[in-house]
């Protein structure tokens, strides 16, 4: 399990969440979303789609995605999650394959 209980707690605390996708040409694309909608099946983060045109295109092309979760609640902490994403209905579903502590 990549997403630990600490990371799940952090997903609820993070005031905003940067996500990075990569195009088929290898170009990174960074956006910030308001929050993680929910954690599904222990290692899947769900994000609601609001516009995200280039992000959705990159996910369709490569699926590669990184997510940064950070908060200052109870002291600074953060993680960079790397994995694969897909589009399902009105959600981006991100399956974390690796977690790295940032702070």
N, C-alpha and C positions, 0 to 999 in steps of 0.2 A: 504494500500500500504506500503510494507516494504522498498522498495528501493525509498528513497526520492530524490528530485532534487539534494541535496547536495551529496548524495552517487553516483548518476549518474555522476555528475561532477568529483568526486573523481575517479570513474572507468576509466575515460579518462586520468586522471593525473597520476595514479599509474604507476611508472616505471617498476615494476614487481609485480606479484600477487601470494602469497603462497596459495595453496589449499591443504586441508587435506581430505582424504577419509578414510573409515574404512572397514576392511575385515569382512567376516562372522565370523571369530574367534575373532573379536574385536581389531585387531591390526591396529593402525593408520598408515597412509602413507602420508608423506608430500612431495610435489613437488613445484616448482616455475615455473610459466608460464610468458610469456612476457607481456601480457596485456589482458584486456577484449576485445573480438572481437566486441561485441555490447550488448546493453540492449534491450531485447524483451519483449513486453507485460508488461512493467513497473516493474515486479518483477523477470525477468529471465535474468541471465547473460549467454552469449554464449562465449565459449572458443574454439579456433581451436585445433584440435587434432594433436599433433606431438609426436609420440611414445606413451607415457603414458600407457604402457601395464598394469602395476599393478593398476594404477588409474582406467582404464576402467574396469578391473576385479572387483575391489571393488565396483564400481558404479553398475555393473550388480548384484553383490551379495547383497548389502545393500542399495545403493542409498544415504547413509548418506555422507554429505560433508559440510565443512566449507571453507570460503574464507576470506582472510584478504586484505582489501584495505587501503593503507596508502600513504601519500604524504606530502611533505614539502612546496608545492606551496602555497603561501599566509599564511604561518604558518603551523606547524605540525597538522595533523588530521588523523584519521583512524577509521575503523569499522571492526568488526568481524561479518560476515554473516553466519547464520546456516540455512540449509535446505536440500532439496533432489535434486539429479542430475539424469540425464539419458543421454544416448548416442543416438544422432540422426544424421545419416550420418557421416560427418567428424567433428561434434561438440559435446562438452559436454554442455548440457543445465542445468543450476543450478537455481532452484526456491527457492528464499530466503523466509524463514518463520520467521526469527528473525534477528534483527540488534542491535548490541551493540557498543556504542562509546568506542574507546580505548584511545583516547587522549583528 
